[in-house]
Amino acid sequence: MQEILNEIALSLFYIVIIAILIENLVNESYRKYINIFLGLTVSMVLIAPIVENSDFLKFEFHKSLQRIESEFNQQGIYSQDIYREALVQEYKSKLKDDIEDNVRDICGKEIQIVEMHIYENMDSPDFGKVDEIKIEGEYDGKVVEIISNKYHVRKDKIYFQKLR
């Protein structure tokens, strides 16, 4: 209990110092907003230690989390799987953009990646490695060399798709 009182006293001390500085430095037209902000801050400082140390609130929060988790599980929604899938898709998108940018910067050629397969198992050391890539346009040996060397893709796994 003494720790809570010490935290509150220290926080109030800082708030009083800040209030004194603000009163002397802030324009009169902003004072009412500053006073509202300081009032909310003082309220939060007084309530936060009590809420943090309340076992009842922690128990209720934990119980709510368990209820939500069980509802998701009943519906077949697994947040970790969704999160991993979203990460993989974001990684693929960034990798695709990176490959297109590097080819443009190195050889000045605009390419469009139509399809790309990567190792998607996040637990594997090969995660994120490009397994296969399909590029729109005519075959270009320079593009194949850049992608093969920089992204360690086998040359026979780099395909070109003719424009329609």
N, C-alpha and C positions, 0 to 999 in steps of 0.2 A: 504494500500500500504506500509505503514511503517513497518507493521508486516512481510511482504514478504521480505523487504530489511534486516530487523533484522535477519530473518531466514537464508537468503543467507550469510550475513556477519558472523554469528556464524558458519555456516557450513564451509565456506571458511577458517576461523580461525583454525578450527580443522584439515582441510585438509593440511594447511600449516604446522602445528605442526607435523602431521604424515609424511609429505614429508621430513621435516628436519630430523626427526628420521630415516626414511628409507634411506636417502642419506648417513647418517653416519654409519648405521649398515649393509647395504646390500652389498653383493659382486658385483663387477663391471659387471660381466656377466649377472646378473639379472636386471640391471638398466633399460634397454630398455623396459622390460616387466612391471616393476614398473611404468615407466613414462606413458606407454599406459594406465595402470589401473588408475593412478591418473588423467590423462586427461579425461577419460570416467567418472570418479567420479565427477570431477569438472563440466563437462557438465551436468550430471544428477542433480547435486545440483542447478545449475543455472536454469535449465528448469523445475524441479519438482514443485516449488511453483507457477510458472506461469500456468502450466497445471492444477494444483489442483484448482486454483481459476478461471479458465476459464469456465464461464457458458455455452458457446457454446459447448465446448467439453463434458461437463456433459450432455447436452441436446442430443447431437448426440449419446453418449454412451447409454443413457436411451432409445432413439428411436430404436437403434439397438437391444437392449435387447427385447423390445416389439415386434419387427419384428420377431426375432428368436422364441420367445415364441408363437406367433400366428402361425408360420409355424409348430412348433411341435404340437400345438393343432389341426391344420387342418389334420395332419397326424395321429392323435390319440396317440401321444407319450406324456405321462404325466410324467415328470421327477420325481415328488414326488412319484408317484406310483412305478416307476422303482427303485428309491432309497430305498423305504421301502421294496420292494421285495428282493432286493440285501442284505439289512441288515438282513432280516429274514433268508435268505439262509445261510449267513455267520454265523449267530448265531446258526442255526441248526447244521452246520458243526462243529463249535467249541464245542457245547454241546455234540455232538456225540463223538468227540475225548476225551472230558473230562470224559464222562461216561466210555468209554473203558479204559482210563488210570487209573481211580480210581478203577475199578474192578481189573485190573492187579496189581495195587499197594497193594490193600487190601487183595485179596485172591489168587493172583498169577495166575489167569486164564485169558487166552486170549479169548476175545469175539469179535464178529463182529456184529455190529448193521446193520440189513438189511433195516429196515424201522422205522421211528420215526415220530410221529405226535405231534406237539406242538400247543399251542394257539398262533395264528399268528396275532391277532388284537393288534396292538401296543398301542391302546388307552385303552385297558382293563388292569385291575390290574393283571390279570392272564397271561399276555403276557409272553411267553417263558417257561411256565410250560409244562412239558411233559404230554401229554394226553394218549399216547399209544406208546409202543415200541416193536419191533420184533427183536429177537436175533437169529442168526444162531447157531445151535447146540442142544445138549440135555439139558433138563430141569436141572437147578442147583438152589437149594434153597438158597445158599449163595449169588449168583448173584442177585436173586430176592430181598433178604433182603437189600443188599447194594443199589440197585437202588431205592427200595421203601423208605428206610429211608433217603437216602441222597438227592434224587431228588423228593420226595413226589409223587411218581407214585403209583396208586392203584395196588395191587398185581395181581388183575384179568385183568389188562391192560398190563401186561408184558407177552409177548408170546415168545415161542421158536419154531424155524423152524428147522426141521431135515435136516441134510446134505444130499445132493443127491449124 
